[in-house]
Amino acid sequence: MQSPSPLQRPQLSAILSDLLTEAGVDKSSSVHVTGPAGLAALLWFCRHGYDQVGLVGTGRCPANDCDLLLAPQTCDLASLAGLLDHGPHPRPGGVLIVQTPTDQPAAALLERAGYRVERTVHGHHRALHVARRLGPSSSLASASARSAA
């Protein structure tokens, strides 16, 4: 019997749902998933009622209009730097969610690339970072600020 993929496990599904809600991402948000683990994440979003979800390549592409960019695989700092420099990006005010090994702090790298880390969840040998792309204010950023107040 095959074990469920990480995003199919109930506790991880609940954690992701909570993180998305906290970040102001809802089922009407535009979601892009990238990287080798992207297909499982794409299926998770589709099974949970997200209508505007797509799989995008890790290279430059016209993907700067999404509310959420998720890279579900664990990225070392070199891979993360490559994604930040040459990969798709969420729109200003949008959210990036990435995983890194816990022994490789990514906050400074994300901040230098124009993101504000809003939350980091530490798990088994990896950290999940929720970072908002800085830039002009947006309805998603404003909604997140209102829900935090």
C-alpha positions as CSV (number, residue, x, y, z in Angstrom):
1,M,0.0,0.0,0.0
2,Q,1.3,3.4,-1.0
3,S,1.5,6.1,1.7
4,P,-0.2,9.4,1.0
5,S,1.8,12.3,-0.4
6,P,2.6,15.0,2.1
7,L,-0.3,17.3,1.0
8,Q,-2.8,14.4,1.3
9,R,-2.0,13.8,5.0
10,P,-4.9,15.3,7.1
11,Q,-2.7,17.3,9.5
12,L,-0.7,18.8,6.7
13,S,-3.8,19.6,4.8
14,A,-5.3,21.4,7.8
15,I,-2.0,23.3,8.3
16,L,-1.9,24.4,4.7
17,S,-5.6,25.5,4.8
18,D,-4.9,27.6,7.9
19,L,-1.8,29.2,6.4
20,L,-3.7,30.1,3.3
21,T,-6.5,31.6,5.3
22,E,-4.1,33.6,7.4
23,A,-2.4,34.9,4.3
24,G,-5.7,36.1,2.8
25,V,-5.7,33.4,0.1
26,D,-9.2,32.0,-0.6
27,K,-10.8,29.7,-3.2
28,S,-11.3,32.6,-5.6
29,S,-7.6,33.6,-5.5
30,S,-5.2,33.0,-8.5
31,V,-2.8,30.2,-7.4
32,H,0.3,29.1,-9.3
33,V,2.3,26.0,-8.3
34,T,5.9,25.4,-9.4
35,G,8.6,22.8,-9.2
36,P,8.9,19.0,-9.2
37,A,6.4,18.5,-6.4
38,G,3.9,20.8,-8.1
39,L,1.5,18.2,-9.5
40,A,0.5,16.8,-6.1
41,A,-0.1,20.4,-4.8
42,L,-2.1,21.2,-7.9
43,L,-4.3,18.2,-7.3
44,W,-4.7,19.2,-3.6
45,F,-5.9,22.7,-4.6
46,C,-8.3,21.3,-7.2
47,R,-9.8,18.8,-4.7
48,H,-10.3,21.6,-2.2
49,G,-12.3,23.8,-4.6
50,Y,-9.8,26.3,-5.8
51,D,-11.0,27.5,-9.2
52,Q,-8.0,29.4,-10.5
53,V,-5.0,27.2,-10.0
54,G,-2.2,26.3,-12.5
55,L,1.1,24.6,-12.8
56,V,3.9,26.9,-14.0
57,G,7.5,26.2,-15.0
58,T,10.4,27.3,-12.8
59,G,11.9,29.5,-15.4
60,R,10.9,33.0,-16.4
61,C,7.3,33.1,-17.5
62,P,4.4,35.6,-17.5
63,A,3.3,34.4,-14.1
64,N,3.6,37.6,-12.1
65,D,-0.1,38.0,-11.7
66,C,-1.0,35.3,-9.2
67,D,-2.1,35.9,-5.6
68,L,-0.2,32.8,-4.4
69,L,2.9,31.1,-5.7
70,L,3.6,27.8,-4.0
71,A,6.9,25.8,-4.4
72,P,5.9,22.7,-2.4
73,Q,9.3,20.9,-2.6
74,T,12.1,21.6,-0.1
75,C,14.6,24.1,-1.7
76,D,18.1,24.6,-0.5
77,L,19.2,28.2,-0.5
78,A,20.8,28.0,-3.9
79,S,17.6,26.6,-5.4
80,L,15.6,29.2,-3.6
81,A,17.9,32.0,-4.9
82,G,17.4,30.6,-8.5
83,L,13.7,30.6,-8.1
84,L,13.7,34.2,-6.7
85,D,16.0,35.4,-9.5
86,H,14.8,33.5,-12.5
87,G,11.4,31.9,-11.6
88,P,7.8,33.0,-11.6
89,H,6.7,35.5,-8.9
90,P,3.4,36.5,-7.3
91,R,2.1,39.9,-8.0
92,P,3.1,42.7,-5.6
93,G,1.1,42.1,-2.5
94,G,0.8,38.4,-3.4
95,V,2.2,35.5,-1.3
96,L,5.0,33.1,-1.8
97,I,5.1,29.8,0.2
98,V,8.4,27.8,0.1
99,Q,10.1,25.2,2.2
100,T,13.8,25.2,3.2
101,P,15.9,22.9,5.3
102,T,15.8,24.2,9.0
103,D,19.6,24.6,9.0
104,Q,19.4,27.1,6.1
105,P,17.7,30.2,7.3
106,A,16.0,31.8,4.3
107,A,14.4,35.0,5.7
108,A,17.3,37.3,4.7
109,L,17.4,35.9,1.2
110,L,13.6,36.4,0.9
111,E,13.9,40.0,2.2
112,R,16.7,40.9,-0.2
113,A,14.5,39.6,-3.1
114,G,11.6,41.9,-2.0
115,Y,9.5,39.8,0.3
116,R,8.4,40.2,3.9
117,V,8.3,36.9,5.8
118,E,5.0,36.9,7.6
119,R,5.2,33.4,9.2
120,T,7.6,30.5,9.4
121,V,6.5,27.1,10.5
122,H,9.2,24.7,11.6
123,G,8.7,21.0,11.0
124,H,10.7,17.9,10.7
125,H,14.1,19.1,9.3
126,R,12.4,21.9,7.2
127,A,10.8,25.2,7.6
128,L,7.8,26.5,5.7
129,H,8.0,30.2,4.9
130,V,5.0,32.4,4.1
131,A,6.3,35.6,2.5
132,R,4.4,38.6,0.9
133,R,5.9,40.3,-2.1
134,L,6.4,43.9,-1.4
135,G,5.2,46.6,-3.8
136,P,2.1,48.6,-4.4
137,S,-0.8,47.8,-2.0
138,S,-3.3,45.3,-3.1
139,S,-6.7,44.0,-2.2
140,L,-5.2,40.7,-1.0
141,A,-2.7,42.6,1.2
142,S,-5.4,44.9,2.5
143,A,-7.7,41.9,3.2
144,S,-4.9,40.2,5.2
145,A,-4.2,43.4,7.2
146,R,-8.0,43.8,8.0
147,S,-8.2,40.2,9.1
148,A,-5.2,40.6,11.4
149,A,-6.7,43.7,13.0
